[in-house]
Amino acid sequence: MTRKRMQDDRSDTVTEEDLNDIHDFLLQYEVEYPDSAEIDRTVEALRLHMHASAGEQRGLGERLKRLLRLAASEVTLMSPFYWLMSTVLYLAGFMMIGLESKLTPEFALFTLAPMPFILGLVDIFRSRDQRMLELEMSCTFNAASVMLAKILIIGVYNIALNSLCSLWFIRITEQMDVMDITLLWMTPFSVISGLSLLAAIRLRGSTAVSFMIAIWFSFCLIVIINPSLMRRILTMPAAIYLLLIMLGAMLIVMQLYRLLYKSSVMEGMYECETNA
C-alpha cells in the first residue's frame, strides 16, 4: 500500500471534527502525579537493590579491594596491541645497542623505562576520548575507577618489565649494582609518567601520547649526540636521582588524587552500582 493510499484511507475514516474532538479531549486530560509519601516508599524500596546510597563513604581498604578486583578483570580487556607493542619496543631498543656505538645498555634502559606507561595512556583514556563516560557512569564501576585500574595495570607491568631488564643487564655486565640501575630507570619512569598523566588529563589520550613521545625522544636524541651529557646523566649522585623520583611520584599522586576524588563524587551522585 502506497503512502498516498494510506492517507486517502485515513481521510475517509477520520474527519476533521473527529480530530478536533481528540484534541479537545487531550487538552482536558490531566496526569495524576504520586504524592510525596508514595515517592518516599518507592525510593526506600529501590535502596535495597542499590549498592551504595548517596553520600555513603567506603573505607580505604574496601576501595583498594574493589580496585584490585577491577584491575584483575581489566587485564584481559586491555588491547593486545599494547602488550605486543611494549615488548617489541624493548626488543628493538636492545637491538639498537649493537648498531649504535654511543648507545649503552644503561642509557637504553633509561630511554625505554617510561615508554610502556606512555603508550598505555591511549587505552586508559579511550572511553573519555570516545565520549563514553556518561555510559560508564551507569555501570557497576564508573569511568574514573576503570581509569585507576588501568593505571595500576600498566604501572605494575612497566615496573616488572624494567626490573626484569635490570636483572638481565646485571647478569650480562656483572659490573652494575642493583640499586644504581634501579635508580637509573626509576627516575625517567616516575617523572615522565607524572608528566604524561598531567598531559593526558588535559588533552586527548592519543594527543598526549604523541606529545610526550616527541618530547621524550627529542630529549634522548640530544643526550645521545652529546656523550658528555650522557655521562653526567648516568653518573649523577644518588641523592639527585632520589629527588627527581620523589618529585615524579608527587606528580603522579596528585593526578591520581584527582581521579580518586572524581571517582568518589561519581559514586555519591550515581546510585547505580551493584555488588561486584
matplotlib code that plots the C-alpha trace (Angstrom):
import matplotlib.pyplot as plt

x = [0.0, 1.4, 1.8, -0.9, -3.3, -2.9, -3.5, -6.6, -7.9, -7.3, -9.1, -12.1, -12.4, -11.3, -13.0, -11.8, -14.4, -13.0, -9.6, -10.9, -12.7, -9.5, -7.6, -10.1, -10.0, -6.3, -6.3, -8.6, -6.6, -4.6, -1.7, -2.1, 1.3, 2.1, 2.1, 5.3, 4.6, 4.4, 7.6, 9.4, 8.1, 9.4, 12.8, 13.1, 12.2, 14.8, 17.5, 17.5, 18.7, 21.4, 25.0, 25.5, 23.3, 24.2, 26.8, 27.9, 31.7, 33.7, 36.7, 40.2, 40.6, 37.3, 38.1, 41.5, 40.0, 37.5, 40.2, 42.3, 39.3, 38.6, 42.3, 42.3, 39.3, 40.6, 43.8, 42.0, 40.3, 43.5, 44.3, 46.6, 48.4, 49.6, 51.3, 52.8, 54.0, 55.6, 57.6, 58.6, 59.8, 62.1, 63.5, 64.1, 65.8, 68.2, 69.0, 70.0, 72.7, 74.8, 74.1, 74.7, 78.1, 77.0, 74.0, 75.0, 72.7, 72.2, 71.0, 68.9, 67.0, 66.9, 65.2, 62.8, 61.8, 58.7, 57.5, 55.0, 53.3, 53.1, 51.7, 49.1, 47.5, 45.7, 43.9, 43.4, 41.5, 39.9, 36.4, 36.7, 38.1, 35.2, 32.6, 31.6, 32.0, 28.3, 27.5, 30.2, 28.7, 25.7, 27.9, 29.0, 32.4, 32.4, 34.8, 37.2, 37.5, 38.2, 40.9, 42.6, 42.5, 44.2, 46.8, 47.6, 47.9, 50.3, 52.2, 52.9, 53.6, 56.1, 57.9, 58.0, 59.4, 62.1, 63.0, 63.5, 65.6, 67.7, 68.4, 69.4, 71.8, 73.4, 73.8, 75.5, 77.7, 78.5, 79.5, 76.3, 74.7, 71.0, 70.4, 72.2, 70.4, 67.0, 67.5, 68.5, 65.3, 63.0, 63.9, 62.6, 59.7, 58.4, 59.0, 57.8, 54.8, 53.7, 54.0, 52.2, 49.3, 49.2, 49.0, 46.5, 44.0, 44.0, 44.3, 43.0, 44.8, 46.3, 47.4, 49.1, 50.9, 52.2, 53.2, 55.1, 56.8, 58.0, 59.3, 61.0, 62.6, 63.8, 65.5, 67.1, 68.4, 70.0, 71.7, 72.9, 74.6, 76.3, 78.4, 79.5, 75.8, 75.1, 77.9, 76.7, 73.1, 74.3, 76.7, 74.6, 74.7, 72.0, 70.6, 69.7, 68.0, 66.0, 65.0, 63.7, 61.9, 60.1, 59.1, 57.8, 56.0, 54.3, 53.2, 51.7, 49.9, 48.4, 46.9, 45.7, 44.1, 42.1, 40.8, 40.1, 38.2, 36.2, 35.5, 34.2, 32.0, 30.5, 29.8, 27.9, 25.9, 25.0, 23.3, 23.5, 26.3, 25.5, 27.6, 30.5]
y = [0.0, 3.3, 6.3, 8.3, 5.3, 5.2, 8.9, 8.6, 5.8, 7.7, 10.8, 8.6, 7.2, 10.2, 13.6, 17.0, 17.0, 13.8, 15.3, 18.4, 16.2, 14.2, 17.5, 18.9, 15.6, 15.6, 19.2, 18.2, 15.1, 15.5, 13.4, 12.3, 12.6, 10.4, 12.1, 12.6, 9.5, 7.2, 8.6, 8.0, 4.4, 3.8, 5.3, 3.1, 0.0, 0.8, 1.3, -2.5, -3.0, -0.4, -1.0, 2.5, 5.4, 9.0, 10.3, 6.8, 6.5, 3.3, 2.7, 2.8, -1.0, -1.7, 0.8, -0.8, -4.3, -3.2, -1.5, -4.7, -6.8, -4.4, -4.4, -8.2, -8.2, -5.3, -7.1, -9.3, -6.3, -4.4, -4.1, -7.0, -4.4, -2.7, -5.7, -6.6, -3.0, -2.7, -6.0, -5.1, -1.7, -3.1, -5.7, -3.0, -0.8, -3.6, -4.4, -0.8, -1.2, -3.2, -0.9, 2.4, 2.6, 5.6, 3.8, 1.9, -0.7, 1.7, 4.5, 2.2, 1.2, 4.9, 5.7, 2.8, 3.0, 5.2, 4.1, 1.3, 3.8, 6.5, 4.0, 2.8, 6.2, 5.6, 2.6, 4.3, 7.3, 5.6, 5.8, 9.5, 10.3, 8.3, 10.1, 7.0, 8.5, 9.1, 5.4, 4.1, 6.2, 3.9, 0.7, -1.2, 0.5, 4.1, 5.6, 7.0, 3.6, 1.9, 4.5, 4.0, 0.2, 0.5, 2.9, 0.3, -2.4, -0.5, 0.8, -2.7, -4.0, -1.2, -1.8, -5.5, -5.1, -2.7, -4.9, -7.9, -5.9, -4.6, -8.2, -9.2, -6.2, -7.1, -10.7, -9.9, -7.0, -8.2, -4.7, -2.8, -2.5, -3.3, -0.1, 2.0, 0.6, 0.8, 4.5, 4.9, 3.7, 4.8, 8.4, 8.7, 6.4, 8.5, 11.9, 11.1, 9.1, 12.0, 14.5, 12.1, 11.8, 15.5, 15.9, 13.1, 14.5, 17.8, 16.5, 13.6, 10.4, 10.0, 13.6, 13.4, 10.2, 11.8, 14.9, 13.1, 10.6, 13.5, 15.4, 12.4, 11.1, 14.6, 14.8, 11.4, 12.2, 15.4, 13.3, 10.6, 13.2, 14.7, 12.0, 14.2, 15.0, 11.3, 10.5, 13.2, 11.8, 8.2, 9.2, 11.6, 11.3, 9.0, 12.0, 13.7, 10.6, 10.2, 13.9, 13.5, 10.2, 11.9, 14.8, 12.5, 10.4, 13.5, 14.5, 11.0, 11.1, 14.5, 13.2, 10.0, 12.0, 13.9, 10.7, 9.3, 12.4, 12.2, 8.5, 9.3, 12.1, 9.9, 7.1, 9.6, 11.1, 7.9, 5.3, 2.7, 0.4, -3.2, -5.7, -6.8]
z = [0.0, -1.0, 1.3, -0.7, -0.5, 3.3, 3.6, 1.5, 3.6, 6.8, 5.4, 4.7, 8.2, 10.4, 9.8, 10.8, 13.5, 15.0, 15.1, 16.9, 19.4, 20.1, 20.5, 23.0, 25.0, 25.2, 26.4, 29.3, 30.3, 33.5, 34.6, 38.2, 40.0, 43.0, 46.4, 48.4, 50.7, 47.7, 46.2, 49.6, 49.7, 46.1, 46.9, 50.1, 48.1, 45.5, 48.1, 48.7, 45.1, 45.2, 46.4, 47.9, 48.8, 48.1, 50.5, 51.7, 52.0, 51.7, 53.8, 52.2, 52.5, 50.8, 48.0, 47.4, 47.3, 44.7, 42.7, 42.7, 41.7, 38.9, 37.8, 37.7, 35.4, 33.2, 32.4, 29.9, 28.4, 27.6, 24.0, 22.8, 20.6, 23.8, 25.2, 21.8, 21.1, 24.5, 24.1, 20.5, 21.7, 24.3, 21.8, 19.2, 21.8, 22.9, 19.3, 18.7, 21.3, 18.9, 15.9, 17.7, 19.5, 21.5, 23.0, 26.1, 27.8, 30.8, 28.6, 26.5, 29.7, 30.7, 27.4, 27.4, 31.0, 30.7, 27.3, 28.3, 30.6, 27.9, 25.4, 27.9, 28.2, 24.9, 26.5, 29.8, 28.4, 25.4, 26.9, 27.6, 24.1, 22.5, 24.6, 26.6, 30.1, 30.5, 29.7, 32.1, 34.9, 34.8, 35.1, 38.2, 38.1, 36.9, 34.4, 37.0, 38.7, 35.4, 34.6, 38.0, 37.5, 34.1, 35.5, 38.2, 35.5, 33.2, 36.2, 37.6, 34.1, 33.5, 36.8, 36.3, 32.7, 33.8, 36.8, 34.5, 32.2, 35.1, 36.3, 32.8, 32.5, 35.8, 34.8, 31.4, 32.6, 36.2, 37.0, 37.7, 41.2, 41.7, 43.5, 40.9, 37.9, 39.7, 40.4, 36.8, 35.3, 38.2, 37.6, 34.0, 34.8, 37.6, 36.1, 32.6, 33.9, 36.1, 33.2, 30.9, 33.3, 33.6, 29.8, 29.3, 31.8, 30.0, 26.4, 24.4, 25.1, 21.6, 21.6, 25.0, 23.9, 20.7, 22.5, 25.3, 22.9, 20.8, 23.9, 25.4, 22.2, 21.4, 24.8, 24.5, 21.0, 22.3, 25.0, 22.5, 20.4, 23.4, 25.1, 27.9, 28.8, 28.7, 31.1, 33.5, 33.5, 34.0, 36.8, 38.8, 42.6, 44.1, 46.0, 42.8, 41.4, 44.6, 44.5, 40.9, 41.8, 44.7, 42.5, 39.9, 42.5, 43.9, 40.5, 39.9, 43.3, 42.6, 39.3, 40.9, 43.7, 41.1, 39.6, 43.1, 44.0, 40.8, 41.5, 45.0, 43.7, 41.0, 43.4, 45.6, 42.7, 40.9, 43.0, 40.3, 41.5, 42.4, 44.4, 42.2]

ax = plt.figure().add_subplot(projection="3d")
ax.plot(x, y, z, "-o")
ax.set_aspect("equal")
plt.show()
